[in-house]
Amino acid sequence: MNDKWLILTLVGADQPGIVANLTRILFGAGAELGEAAMLRLGNQFAIMLMVRGAGSPETVMGLLESVRAQFDLKLHIDETDAALHEQRDPDVLVTVHGADRAGIVAEVTGALVEAGFNILDLRSDVGGSTTSPIYIMQIEGEARQGIEAIEQAVAALNQQGLSVRVVPLDTVRG
Amino acid sequence: MATLDILTYPDERLKTACEPVDQFDPALREFIEHLQETCSGGPGAVGIAAPQVGELRRICIVDATRAKRPVENHGPLVLINPEITAWDGFAVGREGCLSVPDYTGKVIRAERIELKAQDPFGKPLSFSMKGFEARIAQHEVDHLDGILFLDRLVSRHADLQLRKK
Protein backbone atom coordinates (compact mmCIF):
# COMPACT_ATOMS: atom_id res chain seq x y z
CA MET A 1 0.00 0.00 0.00
CA ASN A 2 1.32 3.44 -0.93
CA ASP A 3 1.76 5.68 2.11
CA LYS A 4 2.71 8.82 0.22
CA TRP A 5 0.14 11.56 -0.24
CA LEU A 6 -1.07 11.93 -3.79
CA ILE A 7 -2.29 15.32 -4.92
CA LEU A 8 -5.23 15.04 -7.31
CA THR A 9 -6.19 17.89 -9.58
CA LEU A 10 -9.52 17.75 -11.39
CA VAL A 11 -10.86 20.43 -13.69
CA GLY A 12 -14.06 20.58 -15.68
CA ALA A 13 -17.25 22.49 -16.43
CA ASP A 14 -19.00 23.25 -13.15
CA GLN A 15 -21.95 21.00 -12.38
CA PRO A 16 -23.52 19.64 -9.18
CA GLY A 17 -22.32 16.33 -7.75
CA ILE A 18 -18.65 16.29 -8.76
CA VAL A 19 -17.27 16.36 -5.22
CA ALA A 20 -19.83 13.94 -3.79
CA ASN A 21 -19.21 11.35 -6.51
CA LEU A 22 -15.45 11.74 -6.41
CA THR A 23 -15.17 11.41 -2.63
CA ARG A 24 -17.68 8.52 -2.49
CA ILE A 25 -15.46 6.47 -4.78
CA LEU A 26 -12.30 7.35 -2.87
CA PHE A 27 -13.93 6.54 0.48
CA GLY A 28 -15.20 3.25 -0.90
CA ALA A 29 -11.64 2.37 -1.93
CA GLY A 30 -10.38 2.98 1.61
CA ALA A 31 -8.65 6.25 0.81
CA GLU A 32 -7.82 8.84 3.41
CA LEU A 33 -8.49 12.42 2.34
CA GLY A 34 -6.23 15.20 3.52
CA GLU A 35 -6.60 18.88 2.85
CA ALA A 36 -8.58 20.06 -0.15
CA ALA A 37 -9.23 23.22 -2.09
CA MET A 38 -12.20 23.42 -4.42
CA LEU A 39 -13.23 26.53 -6.28
CA ARG A 40 -14.59 27.94 -9.49
CA LEU A 41 -12.14 29.53 -11.90
CA GLY A 42 -14.17 31.25 -14.57
CA ASN A 43 -16.94 28.77 -15.34
CA GLN A 44 -14.71 25.79 -14.55
CA PHE A 45 -14.74 23.84 -11.32
CA ALA A 46 -11.24 23.05 -10.06
CA ILE A 47 -10.40 20.68 -7.24
CA MET A 48 -7.10 19.88 -5.63
CA LEU A 49 -7.03 17.34 -2.84
CA MET A 50 -4.62 15.19 -0.89
CA VAL A 51 -5.37 11.47 -1.03
CA ARG A 52 -3.53 8.47 0.31
CA GLY A 53 -4.14 4.82 1.04
CA ALA A 54 -5.89 4.00 -2.23
CA GLY A 55 -2.86 2.77 -4.10
CA SER A 56 -0.49 4.15 -6.70
CA PRO A 57 -1.29 7.11 -8.96
CA GLU A 58 -2.14 4.62 -11.73
CA THR A 59 -4.51 2.68 -9.44
CA VAL A 60 -6.28 5.86 -8.32
CA MET A 61 -6.51 7.02 -11.93
CA GLY A 62 -8.28 3.74 -12.72
CA LEU A 63 -10.60 4.06 -9.71
CA LEU A 64 -11.68 7.52 -10.80
CA GLU A 65 -12.11 6.80 -14.51
CA SER A 66 -15.88 6.39 -14.21
CA VAL A 67 -16.41 9.70 -12.38
CA ARG A 68 -13.90 11.42 -14.67
CA ALA A 69 -15.84 10.28 -17.73
CA GLN A 70 -19.26 10.96 -16.17
CA PHE A 71 -18.42 14.62 -15.52
CA ASP A 72 -15.98 15.04 -18.43
CA LEU A 73 -13.15 16.09 -16.10
CA LYS A 74 -9.44 16.45 -16.69
CA LEU A 75 -7.61 14.48 -14.00
CA HIS A 76 -3.99 14.80 -12.99
CA ILE A 77 -2.30 12.93 -10.13
CA ASP A 78 1.09 13.58 -8.54
CA GLU A 79 2.86 11.57 -5.87
CA THR A 80 4.33 14.10 -3.43
CA ASP A 81 6.12 14.54 -0.12
CA ALA A 82 3.12 16.49 1.20
CA ALA A 83 2.33 16.32 4.92
CA LEU A 84 -0.53 17.39 7.17
CA HIS A 85 -0.22 19.55 10.30
CA GLU A 86 2.03 22.03 8.57
CA GLN A 87 -0.23 25.06 8.89
CA ARG A 88 1.42 28.47 8.94
CA ASP A 89 -0.41 31.58 10.03
CA PRO A 90 -0.27 34.58 7.74
CA ASP A 91 0.73 37.81 9.45
CA VAL A 92 -0.20 40.15 6.63
CA LEU A 93 -2.99 40.52 4.10
CA VAL A 94 -2.49 42.44 0.86
CA THR A 95 -5.57 43.42 -1.12
CA VAL A 96 -5.26 44.75 -4.64
CA HIS A 97 -7.81 46.16 -7.05
CA GLY A 98 -7.75 48.23 -10.19
CA ALA A 99 -8.71 48.33 -13.84
CA ASP A 100 -7.82 44.94 -15.31
CA ARG A 101 -4.70 44.98 -17.44
CA ALA A 102 -1.85 42.63 -18.24
CA GLY A 103 0.87 42.25 -15.65
CA ILE A 104 -0.88 43.04 -12.37
CA VAL A 105 -0.13 39.70 -10.70
CA ALA A 106 3.47 39.68 -11.88
CA GLU A 107 4.05 43.27 -10.73
CA VAL A 108 2.44 42.82 -7.34
CA THR A 109 3.93 39.44 -6.49
CA GLY A 110 7.31 40.54 -7.85
CA ALA A 111 7.35 43.59 -5.59
CA LEU A 112 6.19 41.52 -2.62
CA VAL A 113 8.79 38.78 -2.99
CA GLU A 114 11.51 41.45 -3.20
CA ALA A 115 10.21 42.78 0.13
CA GLY A 116 10.46 39.36 1.79
CA PHE A 117 6.83 38.30 1.41
CA ASN A 118 5.99 34.60 1.26
CA ILE A 119 2.54 33.89 -0.22
CA LEU A 120 0.41 31.38 1.69
CA ASP A 121 -2.95 32.01 0.03
CA LEU A 122 -3.87 33.94 -3.09
CA ARG A 123 -7.25 34.46 -4.71
CA SER A 124 -7.92 36.73 -7.61
CA ASP A 125 -11.07 37.51 -9.53
CA VAL A 126 -12.03 39.52 -12.56
CA GLY A 127 -15.16 41.56 -11.88
CA GLY A 128 -16.80 44.64 -13.31
CA SER A 129 -18.28 44.63 -16.80
CA THR A 130 -16.86 42.95 -19.87
CA THR A 131 -16.11 46.38 -21.35
CA SER A 132 -14.54 47.73 -18.17
CA PRO A 133 -13.21 44.76 -16.19
CA ILE A 134 -11.59 45.17 -12.79
CA TYR A 135 -9.03 42.90 -11.20
CA ILE A 136 -9.36 42.05 -7.49
CA MET A 137 -6.78 40.04 -5.59
CA GLN A 138 -6.40 39.01 -1.95
CA ILE A 139 -3.06 37.63 -0.83
CA GLU A 140 -2.26 36.36 2.64
CA GLY A 141 1.26 35.54 3.66
CA GLU A 142 4.29 36.03 5.84
CA ALA A 143 6.26 39.26 5.95
CA ARG A 144 9.68 37.75 6.53
CA GLN A 145 11.44 41.11 6.55
CA GLY A 146 8.74 42.87 8.56
CA ILE A 147 5.61 44.69 7.49
CA GLU A 148 7.40 48.00 6.85
CA ALA A 149 9.21 46.47 3.87
CA ILE A 150 5.84 45.34 2.49
CA GLU A 151 4.34 48.79 3.03
CA GLN A 152 7.21 50.39 1.11
CA ALA A 153 6.78 47.96 -1.77
CA VAL A 154 3.06 48.68 -1.84
CA ALA A 155 3.55 52.45 -1.81
CA ALA A 156 5.37 52.11 -5.16
CA LEU A 157 2.54 49.93 -6.56
CA ASN A 158 -0.01 52.55 -5.53
CA GLN A 159 1.78 54.99 -7.86
CA GLN A 160 1.02 52.65 -10.79
CA GLY A 161 -2.77 52.97 -10.85
CA LEU A 162 -3.46 50.05 -8.50
CA SER A 163 -5.16 50.33 -5.14
CA VAL A 164 -3.10 48.18 -2.82
CA ARG A 165 -3.71 47.89 0.90
CA VAL A 166 -1.64 46.13 3.56
CA VAL A 167 -3.37 44.83 6.68
CA PRO A 168 -1.36 43.37 9.56
CA LEU A 169 -2.94 40.16 10.84
CA ASP A 170 -2.78 39.37 14.54
CA THR A 171 -4.01 35.95 15.61
CA VAL A 172 -5.84 35.64 18.93
CA ARG A 173 -4.87 32.29 20.38
CA GLY A 174 -6.69 31.45 23.60
CA MET B 1 2.91 25.97 40.26
CA ALA B 2 2.03 23.32 37.71
CA THR B 3 1.37 23.36 34.00
CA LEU B 4 -1.99 21.67 33.52
CA ASP B 5 -2.89 19.37 30.64
CA ILE B 6 -4.88 21.16 27.95
CA LEU B 7 -7.95 19.37 26.59
CA THR B 8 -8.22 19.28 22.85
CA TYR B 9 -11.29 19.20 20.63
CA PRO B 10 -13.39 17.02 20.23
CA ASP B 11 -13.32 16.52 24.04
CA GLU B 12 -16.95 16.99 25.08
CA ARG B 13 -15.98 19.10 28.09
CA LEU B 14 -15.03 21.89 25.69
CA LYS B 15 -18.64 21.94 24.50
CA THR B 16 -20.09 22.22 28.02
CA ALA B 17 -21.36 25.41 29.64
CA CYS B 18 -19.52 26.12 32.89
CA GLU B 19 -20.84 26.76 36.39
CA PRO B 20 -20.41 30.12 38.15
CA VAL B 21 -17.78 30.40 40.88
CA ASP B 22 -19.21 31.07 44.35
CA GLN B 23 -16.28 30.10 46.58
CA PHE B 24 -13.47 32.68 46.47
CA ASP B 25 -11.09 30.65 48.58
CA PRO B 26 -7.37 29.78 48.58
CA ALA B 27 -8.09 26.68 46.50
CA LEU B 28 -9.52 28.92 43.76
CA ARG B 29 -6.46 31.15 43.84
CA GLU B 30 -4.14 28.14 43.71
CA PHE B 31 -6.01 26.86 40.64
CA ILE B 32 -5.68 30.31 39.03
CA GLU B 33 -1.90 30.18 39.53
CA HIS B 34 -1.78 26.86 37.71
CA LEU B 35 -3.99 28.27 34.96
CA GLN B 36 -1.68 31.29 34.57
CA GLU B 37 1.33 29.00 34.37
CA THR B 38 -0.43 26.90 31.73
CA CYS B 39 -1.32 30.01 29.70
CA SER B 40 2.30 31.22 29.88
CA GLY B 41 3.46 27.86 28.54
CA GLY B 42 0.95 27.77 25.69
CA PRO B 43 2.60 28.68 22.39
CA GLY B 44 1.57 32.24 21.56
CA ALA B 45 -1.37 32.09 23.96
CA VAL B 46 -3.00 35.40 24.90
CA GLY B 47 -5.66 33.81 27.09
CA ILE B 48 -7.03 30.59 28.48
CA ALA B 49 -10.27 29.42 30.05
CA ALA B 50 -10.74 26.93 32.89
CA PRO B 51 -12.67 24.38 30.78
CA GLN B 52 -9.60 24.04 28.58
CA VAL B 53 -7.92 22.29 31.50
CA GLY B 54 -11.04 20.35 32.44
CA GLU B 55 -12.36 22.71 35.16
CA LEU B 56 -15.95 23.50 34.22
CA ARG B 57 -16.07 26.78 36.13
CA ARG B 58 -16.38 30.36 34.90
CA ILE B 59 -12.74 31.39 35.20
CA CYS B 60 -10.52 32.75 32.44
CA ILE B 61 -7.38 34.72 31.75
CA VAL B 62 -7.15 37.53 29.21
CA ASP B 63 -3.67 38.86 28.57
CA ALA B 64 -3.29 41.24 25.64
CA THR B 65 0.20 42.18 26.84
CA ARG B 66 1.30 38.96 25.11
CA ALA B 67 0.17 40.13 21.65
CA LYS B 68 2.92 40.05 19.02
CA ARG B 69 2.43 43.75 18.31
CA PRO B 70 1.57 46.19 21.11
CA VAL B 71 -2.19 46.71 21.54
CA GLU B 72 -4.27 48.72 23.98
CA ASN B 73 -4.80 46.60 27.07
CA HIS B 74 -5.63 46.47 30.77
CA GLY B 75 -2.67 44.23 31.63
CA PRO B 76 -2.88 40.52 32.42
CA LEU B 77 -6.41 39.88 33.71
CA VAL B 78 -7.93 37.08 35.75
CA LEU B 79 -11.69 37.15 35.24
CA ILE B 80 -14.08 35.19 37.42
CA ASN B 81 -17.74 34.95 36.34
CA PRO B 82 -17.15 37.34 33.41
CA GLU B 83 -20.18 38.75 31.64
CA ILE B 84 -20.21 40.85 28.50
CA THR B 85 -22.87 43.48 29.06
CA ALA B 86 -22.58 45.53 25.85
CA TRP B 87 -21.27 45.05 22.32
CA ASP B 88 -20.52 47.62 19.63
CA GLY B 89 -19.28 47.33 16.05
CA PHE B 90 -17.86 44.20 14.48
CA ALA B 91 -14.67 43.08 12.78
CA VAL B 92 -13.30 39.95 11.17
CA GLY B 93 -10.11 38.66 12.78
CA ARG B 94 -8.02 35.52 12.85
CA GLU B 95 -8.22 33.22 15.85
CA GLY B 96 -6.64 30.01 17.00
CA CYS B 97 -7.02 28.02 20.18
CA LEU B 98 -4.83 25.97 22.50
CA SER B 99 -7.56 23.33 22.35
CA VAL B 100 -7.59 23.25 18.54
CA PRO B 101 -3.94 22.81 17.55
CA ASP B 102 -2.70 23.50 14.05
CA TYR B 103 -5.66 25.50 12.79
CA THR B 104 -6.59 29.15 12.67
CA GLY B 105 -9.63 30.70 11.07
CA LYS B 106 -11.57 33.90 10.68
CA VAL B 107 -14.24 34.92 13.17
CA ILE B 108 -16.46 38.00 13.54
CA ARG B 109 -16.34 39.66 16.95
CA ALA B 110 -17.58 42.90 18.42
CA GLU B 111 -14.96 45.65 18.21
CA ARG B 112 -15.82 47.14 21.56
CA ILE B 113 -17.33 45.48 24.62
CA GLU B 114 -18.25 46.29 28.18
CA LEU B 115 -17.34 43.46 30.52
CA LYS B 116 -17.98 42.91 34.20
CA ALA B 117 -16.41 40.18 36.30
CA GLN B 118 -14.94 39.44 39.71
CA ASP B 119 -11.33 39.18 40.74
CA PRO B 120 -9.92 36.09 42.55
CA PHE B 121 -11.15 37.55 45.89
CA GLY B 122 -14.67 38.19 44.62
CA LYS B 123 -14.23 41.94 44.17
CA PRO B 124 -16.25 43.34 41.25
CA LEU B 125 -14.37 44.47 38.13
CA SER B 126 -15.52 46.26 35.02
CA PHE B 127 -13.70 47.01 31.78
CA SER B 128 -14.31 48.76 28.49
CA MET B 129 -12.29 46.78 25.98
CA LYS B 130 -11.65 47.20 22.28
CA GLY B 131 -9.90 45.52 19.39
CA PHE B 132 -7.52 42.69 20.13
CA GLU B 133 -8.20 42.61 23.87
CA ALA B 134 -11.97 42.60 23.29
CA ARG B 135 -11.51 39.71 20.85
CA ILE B 136 -9.56 37.66 23.42
CA ALA B 137 -12.25 38.30 26.05
CA GLN B 138 -15.03 37.22 23.67
CA HIS B 139 -13.07 34.07 22.72
CA GLU B 140 -12.57 33.15 26.40
CA VAL B 141 -16.14 33.93 27.52
CA ASP B 142 -17.30 31.69 24.65
CA HIS B 143 -15.23 28.87 26.17
CA LEU B 144 -17.17 29.32 29.42
CA ASP B 145 -20.39 28.84 27.44
CA GLY B 146 -19.10 25.73 25.68
CA ILE B 147 -18.57 27.56 22.37
CA LEU B 148 -15.39 27.19 20.31
CA PHE B 149 -14.14 29.58 17.63
CA LEU B 150 -14.82 26.73 15.20
CA ASP B 151 -18.52 27.34 15.87
CA ARG B 152 -18.14 30.91 14.62
CA LEU B 153 -15.94 30.54 11.54
CA VAL B 154 -16.69 32.77 8.58
CA SER B 155 -15.46 32.45 5.00
CA ARG B 156 -11.72 31.99 4.51
CA HIS B 157 -12.00 34.84 2.06
CA ALA B 158 -13.67 37.29 4.41
CA ASP B 159 -11.70 40.50 4.38
CA LEU B 160 -9.94 41.48 7.57
CA GLN B 161 -10.44 44.81 9.24
CA LEU B 162 -7.69 47.36 8.96
CA ARG B 163 -6.45 47.82 12.48
CA LYS B 164 -7.29 51.24 13.87
CA LYS B 165 -4.27 53.36 14.68
Boltz contact constraints between the chains, C-beta under 6 A:
constraints:
  - contact:
      token1: [A, 85]
      token2: [B, 102]
      max_distance: 6.0
  - contact:
      token1: [A, 87]
      token2: [B, 102]
      max_distance: 6.0
  - contact:
      token1: [A, 89]
      token2: [B, 104]
      max_distance: 6.0
  - contact:
      token1: [A, 93]
      token2: [B, 160]
      max_distance: 6.0
  - contact:
      token1: [A, 123]
      token2: [B, 157]
      max_distance: 6.0
  - contact:
      token1: [A, 167]
      token2: [B, 160]
      max_distance: 6.0
  - contact:
      token1: [A, 167]
      token2: [B, 162]
      max_distance: 6.0
  - contact:
      token1: [A, 169]
      token2: [B, 94]
      max_distance: 6.0
  - contact:
      token1: [A, 170]
      token2: [B, 132]
      max_distance: 6.0
  - contact:
      token1: [A, 171]
      token2: [B, 94]
      max_distance: 6.0
  - contact:
      token1: [A, 171]
      token2: [B, 96]
      max_distance: 6.0
  - contact:
      token1: [A, 171]
      token2: [B, 104]
      max_distance: 6.0
  - contact:
      token1: [A, 172]
      token2: [B, 46]
      max_distance: 6.0
  - contact:
      token1: [A, 172]
      token2: [B, 95]
      max_distance: 6.0
  - contact:
      token1: [A, 172]
      token2: [B, 135]
      max_distance: 6.0
  - contact:
      token1: [A, 172]
      token2: [B, 136]
      max_distance: 6.0
  - contact:
      token1: [A, 172]
      token2: [B, 139]
      max_distance: 6.0
  - contact:
      token1: [A, 173]
      token2: [B, 44]
      max_distance: 6.0
  - contact:
      token1: [A, 173]
      token2: [B, 45]
      max_distance: 6.0
  - contact:
      token1: [A, 173]
      token2: [B, 96]
      max_distance: 6.0
  - contact:
      token1: [A, 174]
      token2: [B, 46]
      max_distance: 6.0
  - contact:
      token1: [A, 174]
      token2: [B, 47]
      max_distance: 6.0
  - contact:
      token1: [A, 174]
      token2: [B, 136]
      max_distance: 6.0
  - contact:
      token1: [A, 174]
      token2: [B, 139]
      max_distance: 6.0
  - contact:
      token1: [A, 174]
      token2: [B, 140]
      max_distance: 6.0
